């Protein structure tokens, strides 16, 4: 296992600016968020200029890219077209892990299975792994539903974000059943009442989580994803969690 951080930690900056900040904070690996209307990189950017997107991703300020978080607003065939070009970008950057949001609550199970099977198929051609993020407001907010999707869609994994299982409808419940399917993680500190708190003031037991993942031979990223909070030194929080995680792996 190794520590990384997401460019989502600096959503107000350009991609180059976010990567520079992470380098300044002494991270050595990064996850890039590719989202609509993002100053970092959008799926539309990648589709319109694949070579330009590749050049921007290669300018990483000595950071090694380890994952993409990919959110696509397009519908129908355009959705899969944008996903396919982003999967090619991942292959070109030697990024194995691509996270996508699960469908919104209320989406029929079979429809989500169909979508995810197609994503796994497209990504498989490029040697890329697809995982759905555990997230409140999505079908993956229930660990049992996320587990059922992984069992039904061969090759699908989970991006484990424990905060959504600590602060949310599942608060207090177990998500251990998902550990064998974890392809990626996104981390901050949380309580049952607050989605994000200062590092060390929450309920996430990082040492226990790392030990559990190790039992299932997890060797991928522990990716820090902390957003800015009022009256909290953002850079200090990012440093604290990096140092804490590095002391545990």
MILUMLO-933155 format. One record per residue (C-alpha): residue in three letters; y, x negated, z negated. Coordinates in pm, 1 decimal, padded with zeros to 6 digits. Layout:
<nodes>
<node><tivex>ALA</tivex><y>Y</y><x>X</x><z>Z</z></node>
...
</nodes>
This chain:
<nodes>
<node><tivex>UNK</tivex><y>00000.0</y><x>00000.0</x><z>00000.0</z></node>
<node><tivex>UNK</tivex><y>00357.1</y><x>-00107.7</x><z>00061.8</z></node>
<node><tivex>UNK</tivex><y>00706.1</y><x>00025.3</x><z>-00008.7</z></node>
<node><tivex>UNK</tivex><y>00940.2</y><x>00160.9</x><z>00256.6</z></node>
<node><tivex>UNK</tivex><y>01241.1</y><x>00392.6</x><z>00273.9</z></node>
<node><tivex>UNK</tivex><y>01351.8</y><x>00669.0</x><z>00506.3</z></node>
<node><tivex>UNK</tivex><y>01671.5</y><x>00667.0</x><z>00707.9</z></node>
<node><tivex>UNK</tivex><y>01714.1</y><x>01019.0</x><z>00564.3</z></node>
<node><tivex>UNK</tivex><y>01851.6</y><x>00843.9</x><z>00255.3</z></node>
<node><tivex>UNK</tivex><y>02169.9</y><x>00794.7</x><z>00460.7</z></node>
<node><tivex>UNK</tivex><y>02203.9</y><x>01105.3</x><z>00680.3</z></node>
<node><tivex>UNK</tivex><y>02577.7</y><x>01051.8</x><z>00727.8</z></node>
<node><tivex>UNK</tivex><y>02534.5</y><x>00709.5</x><z>00890.0</z></node>
<node><tivex>UNK</tivex><y>02426.8</y><x>00605.9</x><z>01237.1</z></node>
<node><tivex>UNK</tivex><y>02072.1</y><x>00479.8</x><z>01279.3</z></node>
<node><tivex>UNK</tivex><y>02201.0</y><x>00124.9</x><z>01288.5</z></node>
<node><tivex>UNK</tivex><y>02411.2</y><x>00186.5</x><z>00977.0</z></node>
<node><tivex>UNK</tivex><y>02120.5</y><x>00337.1</x><z>00783.7</z></node>
<node><tivex>UNK</tivex><y>01889.9</y><x>00048.2</x><z>00873.0</z></node>
<node><tivex>UNK</tivex><y>02157.2</y><x>-00202.3</x><z>00773.2</z></node>
<node><tivex>UNK</tivex><y>02196.0</y><x>-00031.2</x><z>00434.0</z></node>
<node><tivex>UNK</tivex><y>01821.3</y><x>-00042.2</x><z>00373.6</z></node>
<node><tivex>UNK</tivex><y>01817.0</y><x>-00411.6</x><z>00461.3</z></node>
<node><tivex>UNK</tivex><y>02105.0</y><x>-00472.7</x><z>00219.7</z></node>
<node><tivex>UNK</tivex><y>01901.0</y><x>-00297.5</x><z>-00050.5</z></node>
<node><tivex>UNK</tivex><y>01615.6</y><x>-00542.0</x><z>00019.7</z></node>
<node><tivex>UNK</tivex><y>01373.2</y><x>-00301.0</x><z>00178.5</z></node>
<node><tivex>UNK</tivex><y>01149.1</y><x>-00461.6</x><z>00437.3</z></node>
<node><tivex>UNK</tivex><y>00999.9</y><x>-00147.0</x><z>00594.5</z></node>
<node><tivex>UNK</tivex><y>01153.9</y><x>00177.5</x><z>00713.2</z></node>
<node><tivex>UNK</tivex><y>01074.5</y><x>00530.7</x><z>00824.3</z></node>
<node><tivex>UNK</tivex><y>01301.3</y><x>00677.3</x><z>01093.0</z></node>
<node><tivex>UNK</tivex><y>01390.3</y><x>01045.7</x><z>01091.4</z></node>
<node><tivex>UNK</tivex><y>01415.7</y><x>01198.8</x><z>01439.8</z></node>
<node><tivex>UNK</tivex><y>01579.2</y><x>01540.3</x><z>01403.3</z></node>
<node><tivex>UNK</tivex><y>01808.0</y><x>01777.2</x><z>01592.6</z></node>
<node><tivex>UNK</tivex><y>02179.4</y><x>01704.3</x><z>01543.6</z></node>
<node><tivex>UNK</tivex><y>02102.3</y><x>01380.6</x><z>01359.6</z></node>
<node><tivex>UNK</tivex><y>02331.9</y><x>01077.3</x><z>01393.4</z></node>
<node><tivex>UNK</tivex><y>02019.4</y><x>00862.0</x><z>01380.9</z></node>
<node><tivex>UNK</tivex><y>01806.7</y><x>00980.4</x><z>01671.0</z></node>
<node><tivex>UNK</tivex><y>01721.6</y><x>01324.1</x><z>01808.6</z></node>
<node><tivex>UNK</tivex><y>01420.3</y><x>01441.8</x><z>02008.8</z></node>
<node><tivex>UNK</tivex><y>01663.2</y><x>01522.9</x><z>02288.9</z></node>
<node><tivex>UNK</tivex><y>01788.0</y><x>01161.7</x><z>02282.9</z></node>
<node><tivex>UNK</tivex><y>01434.4</y><x>01028.8</x><z>02315.7</z></node>
<node><tivex>UNK</tivex><y>01352.6</y><x>01264.1</x><z>02604.3</z></node>
<node><tivex>UNK</tivex><y>01676.3</y><x>01194.6</x><z>02791.7</z></node>
<node><tivex>UNK</tivex><y>01662.2</y><x>00815.9</x><z>02756.3</z></node>
<node><tivex>UNK</tivex><y>01324.9</y><x>00681.8</x><z>02635.9</z></node>
<node><tivex>UNK</tivex><y>01422.1</y><x>00321.5</x><z>02709.3</z></node>
<node><tivex>UNK</tivex><y>01748.1</y><x>00358.2</x><z>02518.1</z></node>
<node><tivex>UNK</tivex><y>01564.8</y><x>00509.7</x><z>02220.3</z></node>
<node><tivex>UNK</tivex><y>01315.9</y><x>00223.2</x><z>02229.1</z></node>
<node><tivex>UNK</tivex><y>01597.8</y><x>-00031.8</x><z>02231.0</z></node>
<node><tivex>UNK</tivex><y>01765.0</y><x>00134.6</x><z>01931.6</z></node>
<node><tivex>UNK</tivex><y>01438.2</y><x>00143.6</x><z>01736.8</z></node>
<node><tivex>UNK</tivex><y>01376.0</y><x>-00223.4</x><z>01808.9</z></node>
<node><tivex>UNK</tivex><y>01714.5</y><x>-00317.0</x><z>01662.9</z></node>
<node><tivex>UNK</tivex><y>01581.0</y><x>-00281.3</x><z>01307.8</z></node>
<node><tivex>UNK</tivex><y>01769.5</y><x>-00559.1</x><z>01125.4</z></node>
<node><tivex>UNK</tivex><y>01440.5</y><x>-00732.3</x><z>01038.2</z></node>
<node><tivex>UNK</tivex><y>01285.8</y><x>-00410.5</x><z>00904.2</z></node>
<node><tivex>UNK</tivex><y>00934.3</y><x>-00316.4</x><z>01012.1</z></node>
<node><tivex>UNK</tivex><y>00905.4</y><x>00045.7</x><z>01122.2</z></node>
<node><tivex>UNK</tivex><y>00610.6</y><x>00220.7</x><z>00959.5</z></node>
<node><tivex>UNK</tivex><y>00659.0</y><x>00593.2</x><z>01025.2</z></node>
<node><tivex>UNK</tivex><y>00856.3</y><x>00861.1</x><z>01206.1</z></node>
<node><tivex>UNK</tivex><y>00956.6</y><x>01197.3</x><z>01063.1</z></node>
<node><tivex>UNK</tivex><y>00984.5</y><x>01427.1</x><z>01363.5</z></node>
<node><tivex>UNK</tivex><y>01149.3</y><x>01769.3</x><z>01362.9</z></node>
<node><tivex>UNK</tivex><y>01186.4</y><x>01951.5</x><z>01694.6</z></node>
<node><tivex>UNK</tivex><y>01394.9</y><x>02265.4</x><z>01747.0</z></node>
<node><tivex>UNK</tivex><y>01279.7</y><x>02336.0</x><z>02102.5</z></node>
<node><tivex>UNK</tivex><y>01026.9</y><x>02610.7</x><z>02168.5</z></node>
<node><tivex>UNK</tivex><y>00739.0</y><x>02656.5</x><z>02408.5</z></node>
<node><tivex>UNK</tivex><y>00654.1</y><x>02382.7</x><z>02660.1</z></node>
<node><tivex>UNK</tivex><y>00977.9</y><x>02194.9</x><z>02578.0</z></node>
<node><tivex>UNK</tivex><y>00852.4</y><x>02149.0</x><z>02221.5</z></node>
<node><tivex>UNK</tivex><y>00538.5</y><x>01970.0</x><z>02334.2</z></node>
<node><tivex>UNK</tivex><y>00729.2</y><x>01771.9</x><z>02597.2</z></node>
<node><tivex>UNK</tivex><y>00963.5</y><x>01632.8</x><z>02330.6</z></node>
<node><tivex>UNK</tivex><y>00673.8</y><x>01564.1</x><z>02097.0</z></node>
<node><tivex>UNK</tivex><y>00485.0</y><x>01376.1</x><z>02367.9</z></node>
<node><tivex>UNK</tivex><y>00776.5</y><x>01143.0</x><z>02447.6</z></node>
<node><tivex>UNK</tivex><y>00828.0</y><x>01075.5</x><z>02075.7</z></node>
<node><tivex>UNK</tivex><y>00457.4</y><x>00993.8</x><z>02041.6</z></node>
<node><tivex>UNK</tivex><y>00496.5</y><x>00744.3</x><z>02326.0</z></node>
<node><tivex>UNK</tivex><y>00793.6</y><x>00593.0</x><z>02141.9</z></node>
<node><tivex>UNK</tivex><y>00579.6</y><x>00561.7</x><z>01829.5</z></node>
<node><tivex>UNK</tivex><y>00308.5</y><x>00381.8</x><z>02025.4</z></node>
<node><tivex>UNK</tivex><y>00562.7</y><x>00145.0</x><z>02180.0</z></node>
<node><tivex>UNK</tivex><y>00695.1</y><x>00062.6</x><z>01831.0</z></node>
<node><tivex>UNK</tivex><y>00342.0</y><x>00029.0</x><z>01689.4</z></node>
<node><tivex>UNK</tivex><y>00417.2</y><x>00317.4</x><z>01450.9</z></node>
<node><tivex>UNK</tivex><y>00094.0</y><x>00494.8</x><z>01362.3</z></node>
<node><tivex>UNK</tivex><y>00219.0</y><x>00772.1</x><z>01132.7</z></node>
<node><tivex>UNK</tivex><y>00423.0</y><x>01068.5</x><z>01260.7</z></node>
<node><tivex>UNK</tivex><y>00510.1</y><x>01348.0</x><z>01019.3</z></node>
<node><tivex>UNK</tivex><y>00602.2</y><x>01697.3</x><z>01137.7</z></node>
<node><tivex>UNK</tivex><y>00711.9</y><x>01997.8</x><z>00930.6</z></node>
<node><tivex>UNK</tivex><y>00447.9</y><x>02264.9</x><z>00879.6</z></node>
<node><tivex>UNK</tivex><y>00522.8</y><x>02612.7</x><z>01011.3</z></node>
<node><tivex>UNK</tivex><y>00749.3</y><x>02840.8</x><z>00812.3</z></node>
<node><tivex>UNK</tivex><y>00596.1</y><x>03077.3</x><z>00560.9</z></node>
<node><tivex>UNK</tivex><y>00466.8</y><x>03390.2</x><z>00727.9</z></node>
<node><tivex>UNK</tivex><y>00337.9</y><x>03211.6</x><z>01037.6</z></node>
<node><tivex>UNK</tivex><y>-00015.1</y><x>03329.7</x><z>01120.4</z></node>
<node><tivex>UNK</tivex><y>-00276.2</y><x>03069.4</x><z>01024.3</z></node>
<node><tivex>UNK</tivex><y>-00440.9</y><x>03072.0</x><z>01367.1</z></node>
<node><tivex>UNK</tivex><y>-00107.4</y><x>03015.9</x><z>01542.7</z></node>
<node><tivex>UNK</tivex><y>-00039.3</y><x>02711.6</x><z>01324.1</z></node>
<node><tivex>UNK</tivex><y>-00388.8</y><x>02578.8</x><z>01388.8</z></node>
<node><tivex>UNK</tivex><y>-00329.1</y><x>02609.0</x><z>01762.9</z></node>
<node><tivex>UNK</tivex><y>00003.4</y><x>02423.1</x><z>01742.1</z></node>
<node><tivex>UNK</tivex><y>-00132.8</y><x>02144.8</x><z>01525.7</z></node>
<node><tivex>UNK</tivex><y>-00442.9</y><x>02096.2</x><z>01739.1</z></node>
<node><tivex>UNK</tivex><y>-00221.3</y><x>02040.9</x><z>02040.4</z></node>
<node><tivex>UNK</tivex><y>-00002.1</y><x>01791.9</x><z>01851.0</z></node>
<node><tivex>UNK</tivex><y>-00307.0</y><x>01599.3</x><z>01729.7</z></node>
<node><tivex>UNK</tivex><y>-00443.6</y><x>01593.9</x><z>02085.1</z></node>
<node><tivex>UNK</tivex><y>-00118.1</y><x>01463.8</x><z>02233.8</z></node>
<node><tivex>UNK</tivex><y>-00072.8</y><x>01204.4</x><z>01960.7</z></node>
<node><tivex>UNK</tivex><y>-00434.2</y><x>01092.7</x><z>01987.4</z></node>
<node><tivex>UNK</tivex><y>-00378.0</y><x>00979.2</x><z>02344.7</z></node>
<node><tivex>UNK</tivex><y>-00116.9</y><x>00736.4</x><z>02208.5</z></node>
<node><tivex>UNK</tivex><y>-00321.3</y><x>00627.6</x><z>01906.9</z></node>
<node><tivex>UNK</tivex><y>-00085.1</y><x>00804.5</x><z>01666.2</z></node>
<node><tivex>UNK</tivex><y>-00175.3</y><x>01003.9</x><z>01353.9</z></node>
<node><tivex>UNK</tivex><y>-00009.3</y><x>01339.2</x><z>01283.4</z></node>
<node><tivex>UNK</tivex><y>00049.6</y><x>01476.8</x><z>00936.0</z></node>
<node><tivex>UNK</tivex><y>00222.4</y><x>01785.3</x><z>00800.0</z></node>
<node><tivex>UNK</tivex><y>00465.1</y><x>01744.4</x><z>00512.1</z></node>
<node><tivex>UNK</tivex><y>00405.8</y><x>01924.5</x><z>00183.1</z></node>
<node><tivex>UNK</tivex><y>00721.1</y><x>02132.5</x><z>00164.4</z></node>
<node><tivex>UNK</tivex><y>00852.4</y><x>02443.4</x><z>-00010.0</z></node>
<node><tivex>UNK</tivex><y>00926.3</y><x>02723.2</x><z>00235.3</z></node>
<node><tivex>UNK</tivex><y>00649.2</y><x>02610.6</x><z>00468.5</z></node>
<node><tivex>UNK</tivex><y>00281.9</y><x>02705.4</x><z>00479.4</z></node>
<node><tivex>UNK</tivex><y>00211.2</y><x>02364.5</x><z>00326.1</z></node>
<node><tivex>UNK</tivex><y>00382.8</y><x>02464.8</x><z>-00000.7</z></node>
<node><tivex>UNK</tivex><y>00035.9</y><x>02584.2</x><z>-00107.1</z></node>
<node><tivex>UNK</tivex><y>-00202.2</y><x>02286.5</x><z>-00131.9</z></node>
<node><tivex>UNK</tivex><y>-00499.1</y><x>02508.5</x><z>-00053.4</z></node>
<node><tivex>UNK</tivex><y>-00342.6</y><x>02619.5</x><z>00275.8</z></node>
<node><tivex>UNK</tivex><y>-00256.1</y><x>02260.1</x><z>00363.4</z></node>
<node><tivex>UNK</tivex><y>-00614.2</y><x>02162.6</x><z>00283.7</z></node>
<node><tivex>UNK</tivex><y>-00751.8</y><x>02444.0</x><z>00500.4</z></node>
<node><tivex>UNK</tivex><y>-00536.7</y><x>02326.5</x><z>00792.2</z></node>
<node><tivex>UNK</tivex><y>-00661.1</y><x>01968.4</x><z>00755.4</z></node>
<node><tivex>UNK</tivex><y>-01021.5</y><x>02085.9</x><z>00745.6</z></node>
<node><tivex>UNK</tivex><y>-00974.0</y><x>02311.8</x><z>01048.0</z></node>
<node><tivex>UNK</tivex><y>-00769.6</y><x>02072.7</x><z>01264.2</z></node>
<node><tivex>UNK</tivex><y>-00978.6</y><x>01757.8</x><z>01305.9</z></node>
<node><tivex>UNK</tivex><y>-00765.9</y><x>01446.0</x><z>01265.1</z></node>
<node><tivex>UNK</tivex><y>-00473.4</y><x>01616.3</x><z>01090.9</z></node>
<node><tivex>UNK</tivex><y>-00338.8</y><x>01464.7</x><z>00770.4</z></node>
<node><tivex>UNK</tivex><y>-00078.4</y><x>01533.0</x><z>00502.6</z></node>
<node><tivex>UNK</tivex><y>00247.3</y><x>01360.4</x><z>00420.3</z></node>
<node><tivex>UNK</tivex><y>00248.1</y><x>01400.2</x><z>00045.8</z></node>
<node><tivex>UNK</tivex><y>00587.1</y><x>01472.3</x><z>-00108.9</z></node>
<node><tivex>UNK</tivex><y>00498.7</y><x>01543.7</x><z>-00473.5</z></node>
<node><tivex>UNK</tivex><y>00845.3</y><x>01682.3</x><z>-00549.7</z></node>
<node><tivex>UNK</tivex><y>00763.2</y><x>02000.0</x><z>-00357.3</z></node>
<node><tivex>UNK</tivex><y>00455.4</y><x>02054.4</x><z>-00576.4</z></node>
<node><tivex>UNK</tivex><y>00637.7</y><x>01977.7</x><z>-00901.8</z></node>
<node><tivex>UNK</tivex><y>00956.9</y><x>02174.7</x><z>-00837.2</z></node>
<node><tivex>UNK</tivex><y>00857.4</y><x>02490.5</x><z>-00652.9</z></node>
<node><tivex>UNK</tivex><y>00614.0</y><x>02782.1</x><z>-00652.2</z></node>
<node><tivex>UNK</tivex><y>00321.4</y><x>02548.4</x><z>-00718.2</z></node>
<node><tivex>UNK</tivex><y>00485.1</y><x>02384.3</x><z>-01022.1</z></node>
<node><tivex>UNK</tivex><y>00225.0</y><x>02269.1</x><z>-01271.0</z></node>
<node><tivex>UNK</tivex><y>-00066.7</y><x>02305.6</x><z>-01031.8</z></node>
<node><tivex>UNK</tivex><y>-00293.2</y><x>02033.7</x><z>-00897.8</z></node>
<node><tivex>UNK</tivex><y>-00273.8</y><x>01886.2</x><z>-00550.2</z></node>
<node><tivex>UNK</tivex><y>-00555.4</y><x>01633.9</x><z>-00599.7</z></node>
<node><tivex>UNK</tivex><y>-00759.8</y><x>01810.2</x><z>-00332.9</z></node>
<node><tivex>UNK</tivex><y>-00517.6</y><x>01679.3</x><z>-00068.9</z></node>
<node><tivex>UNK</tivex><y>-00549.3</y><x>01311.4</x><z>-00160.3</z></node>
<node><tivex>UNK</tivex><y>-00833.0</y><x>01234.3</x><z>00086.1</z></node>
<node><tivex>UNK</tivex><y>-00610.0</y><x>01360.8</x><z>00369.2</z></node>
<node><tivex>UNK</tivex><y>-00289.1</y><x>01173.7</x><z>00284.1</z></node>
<node><tivex>UNK</tivex><y>-00155.9</y><x>00972.8</x><z>00580.5</z></node>
<node><tivex>UNK</tivex><y>00194.0</y><x>00909.4</x><z>00444.4</z></node>
<node><tivex>UNK</tivex><y>00411.3</y><x>00974.5</x><z>00136.7</z></node>
<node><tivex>UNK</tivex><y>00776.0</y><x>01052.2</x><z>00063.2</z></node>
<node><tivex>UNK</tivex><y>00897.3</y><x>00987.9</x><z>-00290.4</z></node>
<node><tivex>UNK</tivex><y>01180.3</y><x>01047.8</x><z>-00536.2</z></node>
<node><tivex>UNK</tivex><y>01177.3</y><x>01162.9</x><z>-00900.5</z></node>
<node><tivex>UNK</tivex><y>01172.0</y><x>01533.1</x><z>-00988.6</z></node>
<node><tivex>UNK</tivex><y>01128.1</y><x>01784.4</x><z>-01269.7</z></node>
<node><tivex>UNK</tivex><y>01009.2</y><x>02144.0</x><z>-01258.8</z></node>
<node><tivex>UNK</tivex><y>01373.4</y><x>02255.3</x><z>-01272.5</z></node>
<node><tivex>UNK</tivex><y>01536.6</y><x>01997.7</x><z>-01044.1</z></node>
<node><tivex>UNK</tivex><y>01410.3</y><x>01876.4</x><z>-00709.1</z></node>
<node><tivex>UNK</tivex><y>01570.5</y><x>01534.9</x><z>-00754.5</z></node>
<node><tivex>UNK</tivex><y>01673.8</y><x>01356.6</x><z>-01073.4</z></node>
<node><tivex>UNK</tivex><y>01753.0</y><x>00996.2</x><z>-01158.4</z></node>
<node><tivex>UNK</tivex><y>01458.2</y><x>00761.6</x><z>-01128.1</z></node>
<node><tivex>UNK</tivex><y>01269.9</y><x>00757.8</x><z>-01458.4</z></node>
<node><tivex>UNK</tivex><y>01399.3</y><x>01095.4</x><z>-01578.4</z></node>
<node><tivex>UNK</tivex><y>01145.8</y><x>01303.5</x><z>-01387.3</z></node>
<node><tivex>UNK</tivex><y>00780.4</y><x>01396.8</x><z>-01412.1</z></node>
<node><tivex>UNK</tivex><y>00629.2</y><x>01198.7</x><z>-01125.1</z></node>
<node><tivex>UNK</tivex><y>00374.8</y><x>00948.9</x><z>-01255.1</z></node>
<node><tivex>UNK</tivex><y>00392.3</y><x>00686.1</x><z>-00982.6</z></node>
<node><tivex>UNK</tivex><y>00125.2</y><x>00462.8</x><z>-01134.7</z></node>
<node><tivex>UNK</tivex><y>-00122.4</y><x>00750.8</x><z>-01156.6</z></node>
<node><tivex>UNK</tivex><y>-00041.4</y><x>00862.4</x><z>-00801.5</z></node>
<node><tivex>UNK</tivex><y>-00091.4</y><x>00511.8</x><z>-00663.3</z></node>
<node><tivex>UNK</tivex><y>-00423.7</y><x>00478.0</x><z>-00849.4</z></node>
<node><tivex>UNK</tivex><y>-00541.3</y><x>00813.0</x><z>-00714.1</z></node>
<node><tivex>UNK</tivex><y>-00446.4</y><x>00721.3</x><z>-00358.0</z></node>
<node><tivex>UNK</tivex><y>-00619.3</y><x>00384.6</x><z>-00392.5</z></node>
<node><tivex>UNK</tivex><y>-00945.5</y><x>00561.9</x><z>-00476.2</z></node>
<node><tivex>UNK</tivex><y>-00933.2</y><x>00715.2</x><z>-00130.2</z></node>
<node><tivex>UNK</tivex><y>-00849.8</y><x>00378.5</x><z>00030.2</z></node>
<node><tivex>UNK</tivex><y>-00490.6</y><x>00470.9</x><z>00109.4</z></node>
<node><tivex>UNK</tivex><y>-00323.7</y><x>00156.5</x><z>00249.0</z></node>
<node><tivex>UNK</tivex><y>-00006.2</y><x>00295.7</x><z>00401.7</z></node>
<node><tivex>UNK</tivex><y>00355.0</y><x>00348.4</x><z>00296.7</z></node>
<node><tivex>UNK</tivex><y>00511.2</y><x>00466.8</x><z>-00025.1</z></node>
<node><tivex>UNK</tivex><y>00831.5</y><x>00584.1</x><z>00140.6</z></node>
<node><tivex>UNK</tivex><y>01142.7</y><x>00635.2</x><z>-00072.2</z></node>
<node><tivex>UNK</tivex><y>01346.4</y><x>00941.4</x><z>00028.8</z></node>
<node><tivex>UNK</tivex><y>01639.5</y><x>00986.8</x><z>-00210.7</z></node>
<node><tivex>UNK</tivex><y>01950.5</y><x>01182.6</x><z>-00111.5</z></node>
<node><tivex>UNK</tivex><y>02295.3</y><x>01126.6</x><z>-00257.0</z></node>
<node><tivex>UNK</tivex><y>02387.8</y><x>01311.1</x><z>-00576.1</z></node>
<node><tivex>UNK</tivex><y>02730.1</y><x>01363.3</x><z>-00735.3</z></node>
<node><tivex>UNK</tivex><y>02816.0</y><x>01109.4</x><z>-01006.5</z></node>
<node><tivex>UNK</tivex><y>02501.7</y><x>00903.5</x><z>-00937.4</z></node>
<node><tivex>UNK</tivex><y>02507.7</y><x>00554.2</x><z>-00787.4</z></node>
<node><tivex>UNK</tivex><y>02296.4</y><x>00609.3</x><z>-00478.6</z></node>
<node><tivex>UNK</tivex><y>02232.5</y><x>00241.7</x><z>-00404.4</z></node>
<node><tivex>UNK</tivex><y>02121.9</y><x>00179.6</x><z>-00763.4</z></node>
<node><tivex>UNK</tivex><y>01868.7</y><x>00464.1</x><z>-00745.5</z></node>
<node><tivex>UNK</tivex><y>01724.6</y><x>00327.4</x><z>-00422.5</z></node>
<node><tivex>UNK</tivex><y>01692.4</y><x>-00017.5</x><z>-00574.9</z></node>
<node><tivex>UNK</tivex><y>01534.6</y><x>00116.1</x><z>-00894.2</z></node>
<node><tivex>UNK</tivex><y>01262.6</y><x>00308.5</x><z>-00714.9</z></node>
<node><tivex>UNK</tivex><y>01190.9</y><x>00017.9</x><z>-00480.6</z></node>
<node><tivex>UNK</tivex><y>01148.9</y><x>-00220.8</x><z>-00771.9</z></node>
<node><tivex>UNK</tivex><y>00938.4</y><x>00027.7</x><z>-00966.6</z></node>
<node><tivex>UNK</tivex><y>00700.5</y><x>00094.2</x><z>-00677.3</z></node>
<node><tivex>UNK</tivex><y>00675.0</y><x>-00274.6</x><z>-00589.1</z></node>
<node><tivex>UNK</tivex><y>00574.5</y><x>-00348.1</x><z>-00948.4</z></node>
<node><tivex>UNK</tivex><y>00286.7</y><x>-00101.7</x><z>-00919.8</z></node>
<node><tivex>UNK</tivex><y>00130.1</y><x>-00204.6</x><z>-00586.7</z></node>
</nodes>
